[in-house]
Amino acid sequence: MAHASLSAQICIVQSRATITSVNVATMSDPGLIEQLFTLLLKLHQETEGYLDRQDDPQLWYNRGYANGMIAALRVLGHAERLQQSLTPDPYDLARDQEHLPWGKAYEHGREMGWKETFEVLPS
């Protein structure tokens, strides 16, 4: 995954029922980080109040995905920009729900957000 000319495509859940593809021509694409931050902010905004919506596992998945992206972007050196852009959730808010269907959706989303962010932005 560390090849500069590697072509890839990442499918990211952008809203409850919509999947958007972010096409990556090269790993050094300067617009890629902007696309990821735009998607992250949109996911974060669309999933406000997810803790009160146990009836909607997709909402929990999307919030988990956003939080997985946040964790990965921090590791990849974007902590300052993240801090300026949004306030991440304390992980424990959702983690105590991991044994329930919506908590499992959150955990899976978090894992995928982490994994796929590293796939398109290798360290």
C-alpha positions as CSV (number, residue, x, y, z in Angstrom):
1,M,0.0,0.0,0.0
2,A,3.0,2.3,0.2
3,H,3.4,2.7,-3.6
4,A,3.2,6.3,-4.7
5,S,1.4,5.4,-8.0
6,L,-1.0,2.9,-6.5
7,S,-4.5,3.4,-7.8
8,A,-7.2,2.6,-5.3
9,Q,-10.8,3.2,-4.6
10,I,-12.3,3.5,-1.1
11,C,-16.0,3.2,-0.5
12,I,-17.1,5.3,2.5
13,V,-20.5,5.5,4.0
14,Q,-21.4,9.1,3.6
15,S,-24.9,9.2,4.9
16,R,-27.4,6.7,6.2
17,A,-28.2,5.1,2.8
18,T,-25.6,6.6,0.5
19,I,-22.2,5.2,-0.4
20,T,-19.8,7.5,-2.1
21,S,-16.6,6.4,-3.8
22,V,-13.5,8.5,-3.3
23,N,-11.2,7.8,-6.2
24,V,-7.5,8.0,-5.4
25,A,-5.3,8.5,-8.4
26,T,-2.1,8.5,-6.4
27,M,-1.2,8.4,-2.7
28,S,0.3,11.8,-3.0
29,D,-2.9,13.5,-4.3
30,P,-3.0,16.8,-2.5
31,G,-6.8,16.9,-2.8
32,L,-7.3,13.6,-1.0
33,I,-6.9,14.9,2.5
34,E,-9.4,17.6,1.7
35,Q,-11.9,15.0,0.5
36,L,-11.4,13.0,3.6
37,F,-11.8,16.0,5.9
38,T,-15.0,17.1,4.0
39,L,-16.4,13.6,4.4
40,L,-15.4,13.4,8.0
41,L,-17.1,16.7,8.9
42,K,-20.2,15.6,7.0
43,L,-20.4,12.3,8.8
44,H,-19.8,13.9,12.2
45,Q,-22.5,16.4,11.6
46,E,-25.1,13.9,10.2
47,T,-24.6,11.6,13.2
48,E,-25.1,14.1,16.0
49,G,-27.3,12.7,18.6
50,Y,-26.5,9.1,17.7
51,L,-26.4,8.1,21.4
52,D,-30.1,8.7,21.7
53,R,-30.9,6.6,18.6
54,Q,-30.5,3.0,19.5
55,D,-33.1,2.2,16.9
56,D,-30.7,3.2,14.1
57,P,-27.6,1.0,13.8
58,Q,-26.6,2.7,10.6
59,L,-26.3,6.0,12.4
60,W,-24.1,4.3,15.0
61,Y,-22.0,2.7,12.2
62,N,-21.5,6.0,10.5
63,R,-20.5,7.7,13.8
64,G,-18.1,4.8,14.5
65,Y,-16.6,5.2,11.0
66,A,-16.1,8.9,11.6
67,N,-14.4,8.3,14.9
68,G,-12.2,5.6,13.3
69,M,-11.2,8.1,10.7
70,I,-10.4,10.7,13.5
71,A,-8.2,8.2,15.3
72,A,-6.3,7.2,12.1
73,L,-5.8,10.9,11.0
74,R,-4.4,11.7,14.5
75,V,-1.8,8.9,14.1
76,L,-1.0,10.1,10.6
77,G,-0.1,13.6,11.8
78,H,-3.4,15.6,11.4
79,A,-4.2,16.1,15.1
80,E,-4.0,19.9,15.1
81,R,-6.3,20.2,12.1
82,L,-8.7,17.8,13.7
83,Q,-8.7,19.8,16.9
84,Q,-9.6,22.9,15.0
85,S,-12.3,21.2,13.0
86,L,-14.4,19.2,15.4
87,T,-14.7,17.8,18.9
88,P,-14.4,14.0,18.8
89,D,-16.5,11.8,21.1
90,P,-15.0,10.3,24.2
91,Y,-14.7,6.7,23.1
92,D,-16.2,5.3,26.3
93,L,-19.6,6.8,25.4
94,A,-20.2,4.2,22.8
95,R,-17.9,1.5,24.0
96,D,-20.1,0.5,26.9
97,Q,-22.8,-0.4,24.3
98,E,-20.6,-2.8,22.3
99,H,-22.5,-5.9,23.3
100,L,-25.8,-4.5,21.8
101,P,-26.6,-4.4,18.1
102,W,-26.1,-0.6,17.7
103,G,-22.8,-0.9,19.7
104,K,-21.6,-3.6,17.4
105,A,-22.4,-1.4,14.4
106,Y,-20.4,1.4,16.0
107,E,-17.4,-0.9,16.6
108,H,-17.5,-2.2,13.1
109,G,-17.7,1.3,11.7
110,R,-14.8,2.4,13.9
111,E,-12.7,-0.5,12.7
112,M,-13.5,0.2,9.0
113,G,-12.9,4.0,9.3
114,W,-9.5,3.3,10.9
115,K,-8.5,0.6,8.3
116,E,-9.7,2.4,5.2
117,T,-8.1,5.7,6.2
118,F,-4.8,4.0,6.5
119,E,-5.4,2.3,3.1
120,V,-5.6,5.6,1.3
121,L,-3.2,7.6,3.5
122,P,-0.4,5.2,4.4
123,S,2.0,6.4,7.1
